[in-house]
Amino acid sequence: MEAPPLPPACPKQGPLKPLDSREDGPERHCPTTASPWHMKKAFAVMNELRSQNLLCDVTLVAEDVEVSAHRVVLAACSPYFHAMFTGEMSESRAKRVRIKEVDGWTLRALIDYVYTAEIQVTEENVQVLLPAASLLQLQDVKKTCCEFLEAQLHPVNCLGIRAFADVHACTELLTKANTYAEQHFADVVLSEEFLNLGIEQVCSLISSDKLTISSEEKVFEAVIAWVNHDKDVRQEFMARLMEHVRLPLLPREYLVQRVEEESLVKNSSACKDYLIEAMKYHLLPTEQRLLMRSVRTRLRTPASLPKVGSAHHPQEGLPRRGSPTAHRRLMVVVGGQAPKAIRSVECYDFKEERWHQVAELPSRRCRAGMVYMAGLVFAVGGFNGSLRVRTVDSYDPVKDQWSSVANMRDRRSTLGAAVLNGLLYAVGGFDGSTGLASVEAYNIKSNEWFHVAPMNTRRSSVGVGVLGGLLYAVGGYDGASRQCLSTVERYDAAADAWAYTAEMSTRRSGAGVGVLNNMLYAVGGHDGPLVRKSVEVYDPANNAWRPVADMNMCRRNAGVCAVNGLLYVVGGDDGSCNLASVEYYNPTTDKWTIVSSCMSTGRSYAGVTVIDKPL
């Protein structure tokens, strides 16, 4: 096919001259255009071509996943691919290129990012995304991963994040994680990560001048705890560790009563020398102390910490014994997700119809189980912003104080918790990798957890309630089949066995469950993306569920409790944002009413329970 003829030149005008060479007319500027949407449109078209496998000239392979792409796009966005496709490597001409260091899901996600500039970083994928992004030299993704991990820093995980940052050369994240560990030293040394550190890492941490500590006692006790964690192996390191403990800065009484009496110190001649040095320091006059300069006599100078959270004032706590309000029932809302795990605890006074803050949790916690037993509130398991935990904390409303009790056997978040026959049961949940069918019980007298019969179905985001001496597990999510559940099963403690009972009319994961007037209520929840406002109630007399009035708002992951013949639903989320509102159901009128006073913050996955007057 011939090309079309060119249009004839204008016979009168002749060839055009460049604009800047024309003799006539005023000075002219060449028009330009800069469309901010041009690149975005171009990449959108290229991504569409890729989805249809059009013009693709390379297939990337990781594990059993194949991803088609365009060499020029990959080379333009990644120095790694630029070097691969423009150099003399065999991959520059290969139709199929295997990427060995990256798993299939991660490779697909990163190639999608190359074309769309969008990627979602989560706690589940950040540890595989970051090294893969580093390998493929996608620096923006690597930076986003580092920022995500920085936002997750917490005393229980900062040492792990520090090590992760070190391995993958994330210099800024490494520095921030190290600074965080120094600033939160007293809490960090209570974590499993600290106890599992190597000797070099412990020495590096405790030798820092920037530790934020109330007293050098914290450093000495941390050393003893670390050595005792594996005493047979670690006691030989005592001298190396004590070199970095600034014993001269400790009170003389502590040196005599605690340090000198510690068997690990007694069994080491080098440690005794450090103790003698410290005692000598205390015996010297002030002017001679100044001449006794060493690392161990130098004060630590931590950077000033910003104020975080709000200080707790005793007058804002729960009613004290003998006070005029001591006989009121109170609804306690513990932790939650807002949007990250928080420590805040709020209390609602039904008589005064107002909220007030009480003592914060010892650490951030959401997705925990919550019960009131033996005059104490128990926060069981959950998620601290980085890890699913086994820890259990109890709250004494008289002292307005939290303390720790025995850990569960298993890590659990989004679990159900209830009290049956004087035992606290932790039901199902998610351990970070799979949904759980296991169940364990806590004996407050022996401070011990033990497993009981598992459920027939794995259930995370499960609701539980006790009705007629039986423990019910309602709905949830079955990770094995990836389905929200409508099934319900109940536990007979006498037989130590679970059995299915009547199913709900609809699938519900993250439903609130409460017991009112010998009926079991399932409130809200979701089935995939659909968040529900519907409510149904189970009557054990006829083993059947029936619907009741819908809530005013769609809610999932809300707290539920029964008070004074009413069923209260607290917080949760509606699929797009966390809720601070509370509403209650009156079974006599079959009607839901919004409570006029909201919580101070919207929160989902909070623990909710009602406490009686302190005895």
Secondary structure, 3 states (H helix, E strand, C coil): CCCCCCCCCCCCCCCCCCHHHCCCCCCCCCCCCCCCCHHHHHHHHHHHHHHCCCCCCEEEEECCEEEEECHHHHHHHCHHHHHHHHCCCHHHCCCEEECCCCCHHHHHHHHHHHHHCCCCCCCCCHHHHHHHHHHCCCHHHHHHHHHHHHHCCCCCCHHHHHHHHHHCCCHHHHHHHHHHHHHCHHHHCCCHHHHCCCHHHHHHHHCCCCCCCCCCHHHHHHHHHHHHHCHHHHHHHHHHHHCCCCHHHCCHHHHHHHHCCCHHHHCCHHHHHHHHHHHHHHHCCHHHHCCCCCHHHCCCCCCCCCCCCCCCCHHHCCCCCCCCCCCCCEEEEECCECCCEECCEEEEECCCCEEEECCCCCCCEECCEEEEECCEEEEECCECCCCECCCEEEEECCCCEEEEECCCCCCCECCEEEEECCEEEEECCECCCCECCCEEEEECCCCEEEEECCCCCCCECCEEEEECCEEEEECCEECCCCEECCCEEEEECCCCEEEEECCCCCCCECCEEEEECCEEEEECCEECCEECCCEEEEECCCCEEEEECCCCCCCECCEEEEECCEEEEECCECCCCECCCEEEEECCCCEEEECCCCCCCCCECCEEEEECCCC
